[in-house]
Amino acid sequence: MITLEDVKKNPEVKALIKASSDALEAMQYTEHGLRHASYVSATSCMILKNLGYDEHYQELAKIAGYVHDIGNAINRKDHGVSSGILMYSILKDMGMPISDVCEICSALGNHEEEIGWVVNPISAALVIADKSDAHRTRVSRLNQSDIHDVVNFSILKNIVLVDGEKKIISAKFYMDESSSVMDYLSIFLSRIIMSEKASQFLGCTFKLYINDVVINTPKQLGGAKADKS
């Protein structure tokens, strides 16, 4: 089986992650390098693990989380689609079974809230993990006129918790007074909505907390059934 460690050693993946990070740094975006890739990888795996998915599926989620943003090396617009196209050839050439390649690439191509849709459990975990990574360490040069910088810099701690028994996924953010809940919602609302849909796909409710206050109204609408084997 192709593992995350195998993917990390791949020279094409290494080059694409660096190029993606460099491109977004030049555009003055928040950090999209190895720190973000590693966080999304670990969190995607944790979500599926706590919901009872097997180790094989967890490994696929790790890989998807690690490479989900490499398409930024080509262009920020539709970078998820570019990530999927790039990784299709790389993973196939590495010898990964085509069924696994397709699941990962579908997740990559659908993780952007503007054009994406939750299509499988890997994509659901990836969406929640990616959208939960807002934190001051992602701001390399604080621009007070950029609300994304201001909001991210105000977040002192972020964490995703999964209660597998109660089927609740919680994203918790702790902000200081340099920004506000309204500022957070003004830029992240579409991401919250997509995280809710992703949680519902996994048969869970999604709770958003800011400074230990529940911000959304969690609804259990029932998720699509997925094979965990």
Secondary structure as GFF3:
##gff-version 3
##sequence-region A 1 229
A	DSSP	alpha_helix	4	9	.	.	.	ID=ss1
A	DSSP	alpha_helix	11	26	.	.	.	ID=ss2
A	DSSP	alpha_helix	34	50	.	.	.	ID=ss3
A	DSSP	alpha_helix	55	67	.	.	.	ID=ss4
A	DSSP	three_ten_helix	70	73	.	.	.	ID=ss5
A	DSSP	alpha_helix	79	94	.	.	.	ID=ss6
A	DSSP	alpha_helix	98	109	.	.	.	ID=ss7
A	DSSP	alpha_helix	121	131	.	.	.	ID=ss8
A	DSSP	three_ten_helix	136	138	.	.	.	ID=ss9
A	DSSP	alpha_helix	147	154	.	.	.	ID=ss10
A	DSSP	beta_strand	155	163	.	.	.	ID=ss11
A	DSSP	beta_strand	168	175	.	.	.	ID=ss12
A	DSSP	alpha_helix	181	201	.	.	.	ID=ss13
A	DSSP	beta_strand	205	210	.	.	.	ID=ss14
A	DSSP	beta_strand	213	214	.	.	.	ID=ss15
###
